[in-house]
Amino acid sequence: MEPRELSLELRKGKNPDLSRRRLIVGLSMLGATMAEAVSLYQVGVIEELPDLPIPGIDSNKVDAADYAYSVLDTPDGFFMLVNYSITALLAGAGTANRATQVPLLPIALAGKTLVDSIFALRLARIEWRDNEAFCAYCQVATLCSIASFLLAIPEASHAFQFLMGKRDPDTI
């Protein structure tokens, strides 16, 4: 497909898989925005992360904790930012019919968002265990990951069915 055609298809095309991919891109951007806020706090650009007065929420405490700086001497907000960018890239790549044209893309997206969801839930458990508090920004991002995984399943299922030999579009 020519770049001009792909541009038009991604921006104006209509099919359920493409609609779900757009939602995943939006959720990835929301997750990245949460990561940006956390990263700005973790390197001292901003002094405080504002939280709603909800019991069990203390983003400042959680994002200043030892484990938030324990990988590669880098604040974990930056890893979160890169992660959501990769998810957006996987969701945005390919044509509207990529489940049958490049089936590994939707399968990779579903796999990545599943791993992201599991990892985010694991981090939430660590947040609570070590701080008896959650980071509100991280939990919004966790919800974005889980929702993205759920949205990725139908297209990945179509791609998997295509790879397994069900090549008739009406059966996919």
Long-range contacts (C-beta under 8 A, 24 or more apart in sequence): 1-95, 6-95, 9-95, 9-96, 10-92, 10-95, 10-96, 13-96, 15-96, 15-97, 16-154, 17-96, 17-97, 17-98, 17-99, 17-106, 17-154, 17-155, 17-158, 18-96, 20-151, 20-152, 20-154, 20-155, 21-91, 21-92, 21-151, 21-155, 22-91, 23-147, 23-151, 24-87, 24-88, 24-91, 24-109, 24-113, 24-148, 24-151, 24-152, 25-88, 25-91, 25-92, 27-144, 27-145, 27-147, 27-148, 27-151, 28-84, 28-85, 28-87, 28-88, 28-91, 28-144, 28-148, 29-84, 29-88, 30-140, 30-141, 30-144, 31-80, 31-83, 31-84, 31-87, 31-140, 31-141, 31-144, 31-145, 32-80, 32-81, 32-84, 32-85, 32-88, 34-80, 34-137, 34-138, 34-140, 34-141, 34-144, 35-77, 35-78, 35-80, 35-81, 35-83, 35-84, 35-137, 35-141, 36-77, 36-81, 37-77, 37-137, 38-63, 38-75, 38-76, 38-77, 38-80, 38-135, 38-137, 38-138, 39-75, 39-77, 39-78, 39-80, 39-81, 40-77, 41-77, 42-68, 42-69, 42-75, 42-76, 42-77, 42-78, 43-75, 49-135, 49-136, 49-137, 51-136, 52-136, 54-136, 56-128, 56-132, 56-133, 56-134, 57-133, 57-134, 57-135, 57-136, 58-131, 58-133, 58-134, 58-135, 59-134, 59-135, 59-136, 59-137, 59-138, 61-131, 61-133, 62-127, 62-131, 62-133, 62-134, 62-135, 62-138, 63-135, 63-137, 63-138, 65-127, 65-130, 65-131, 66-130, 67-126, 67-130, 80-138, 80-141, 83-116, 84-141, 84-144, 86-112, 87-112, 87-113, 87-116, 87-145, 87-148, 91-148, 91-152, 98-155, 98-159, 99-155, 99-156, 99-158, 99-159, 99-162, 99-172, 100-158, 100-159, 100-162, 100-167, 100-169, 100-172, 103-159, 103-160, 103-162, 103-163, 104-159, 105-159, 106-152, 106-155, 106-156, 106-158, 106-159, 107-156, 107-159, 107-160, 107-163, 109-152, 109-155, 109-156, 110-149, 110-152, 110-153, 110-155, 110-156, 111-156, 113-145, 113-148, 113-149, 113-152, 114-149, 116-145, 116-148, 116-149, 117-142, 117-145, 117-146, 117-148, 117-149, 120-145, 120-146
